[in-house]
Amino acid sequence: MNTPINVTIKNDKDVSYPIYIERNEISSLVETINKHTQNAKKLIIISKKVYSLYKKQLNFSDKEVLVLKDGEDQKNIKTYLKIIDTAKKLNLTRNDYIVAIGGGVLGDIAGFAAATYMRGIKYIQVPTTLLACVDSSVGGKTAIDIPNGKNYVGAFYQPEAVYINLNFLKTLDKKQLKSGFGEIIKYAFIENSCGLENDNALLLEFLIVNSDRILGLDFDFLEKIIRICLSLKISVVQNDEKEAGMRKVLNLGHTFAHALESITNYKRYTHGQAVIYGLMFIFNYAYENKYIDSTYYRLAFQLFEKYDCKPLRAWYFKPQIIKLMLADKKATSKINLVVPTDKRTVSVMEVENPNCLKFKTNFLLK
Ligand SMILES: NC(=O)c1ccc[n+]([C@@H]2O[C@H](COP(=O)([O-])OP(=O)(O)OC[C@H]3O[C@@H](n4cnc5c(N)ncnc54)[C@H](O)[C@@H]3O)[C@@H](O)[C@H]2O)c1
């Protein structure tokens, strides 16, 4: 095993856990997990798609495996209760484990079940999408959705370990890879606001210069990106686990993205795709309101183009989007927006009059 990246969350208990980034055979995961959990019982929660692709390699005992249907619409109370019910049937106690193998949807819901079953049971994240590797598997945000409220019910609850295996990424389709790039591009725009003490990683330039190698799934380049994104995320969450301040910067593009996901019933766009539209929205807002200059604005759109991110072509009725943005759980009576204010830098702002939000016509085409 490589030397892990260490996460230490400065909360009342000072939780600490390792993130391993490997390229071993997928089958080695069984031994890794068994070694980690030792004699404890475990419930392996795995996405149907991942299970169908890796059933042979992931040779866990059938009775400890729960396969869950895929899709954001599965991140609900019904699926949550199914997990709790299975954990109870297996007689899991607080000394036992939940292991989440899948993308961000599965990781979020399994994490929430772990946070709440018997008031908290140990859990391990095995992210299998690019988005989950760079973002959702780390930081301890767990949640389920309610109708019209994405991630409305949840808990901050850290995993005991995160095992990333790059080989999972080989079977992702183009749409899912692009979704991962949504969160990665977000990190490029918030780099200077993450409080990382060493030199800037310059993710923005790295993504532009090396787009061919990255999009060609060159593992050395992907691993570098994963490491940069995780170091930025860790830097933020270790000092602000519960989003009292700095963690808000991670929501760049997300207020709009959540509204768009909700208005389209979580079916039309992947989360990362919605984040890309949210980033385009906020860059237009920042430019029109003179928070950023035209050079940076153009650089941002050059980056979107490199990763084949086209403007949103559907028209969503503006008041409806604003209503949903106001309903975003991070907002008060005003809309909380994370706005680019300089290269790689953002500020959290409250928009006084939401109706003033401009929707640029080349962004939201009729
Ligand atoms: N907790 C957090 O901090 C955080 C951060 C960002 C996003 N999120 C959440 O993450 C979710 C999105 O996660 P996602 O983009 O991973 O989507 P996802 O979990 O829906 O996975 C996307 C699809 O890819 C499939 N898949 C997974 N691994 C695969 C593999 N190796 N090969 C082929 N197919 C594979 C899945 O089965 C699914 O069909 C959203 O619900 C979002 O809110 C959470």
The ligand as an ORCA input file, in Angstrom:
! r2SCAN-3c Opt
* xyz 0 1
  N     -20.767     14.294      0.147
  C     -20.190     15.227     -0.557
  O     -19.328     15.967     -0.082
  C     -20.549     15.374     -2.019
  C     -19.769     16.157     -2.853
  C     -20.095     16.214     -4.201
  C     -21.189     15.490     -4.676
  N     -21.930     14.743     -3.832
  C     -23.050     13.930     -4.306
  O     -22.547     12.940     -5.188
  C     -23.602     12.533     -6.048
  C     -23.059     12.374     -7.450
  O     -22.090     11.363     -7.434
  P     -21.580     10.657     -8.787
  O     -21.296     11.679     -9.805
  O     -20.519      9.732     -8.392
  O     -22.881      9.924     -9.327
  P     -23.490      8.472     -9.035
  O     -23.167      7.992     -7.711
  O     -24.926      8.575     -9.422
  O     -22.738      7.551    -10.097
  C     -22.955      7.785    -11.459
  C     -23.206      6.498    -12.239
  O     -21.954      5.860    -12.469
  C     -22.049      4.482    -12.127
  N     -20.735      4.013    -11.737
  C     -20.121      4.155    -10.542
  N     -18.887      3.676    -10.597
  C     -18.709      3.183    -11.829
  C     -17.625      2.572    -12.487
  N     -16.467      2.384    -11.872
  N     -17.789      2.185    -13.779
  C     -18.952      2.402    -14.421
  N     -20.014      3.007    -13.852
  C     -19.886      3.390    -12.577
  C     -23.038      4.475    -11.001
  O     -23.513      3.219    -10.776
  C     -24.079      5.481    -11.515
  O     -24.943      4.874    -12.424
  C     -24.705     13.553     -5.920
  O     -25.765     13.034     -5.189
  C     -24.052     14.684     -5.140
  O     -24.959     15.405     -4.371
  C     -21.628     14.652     -2.513
*
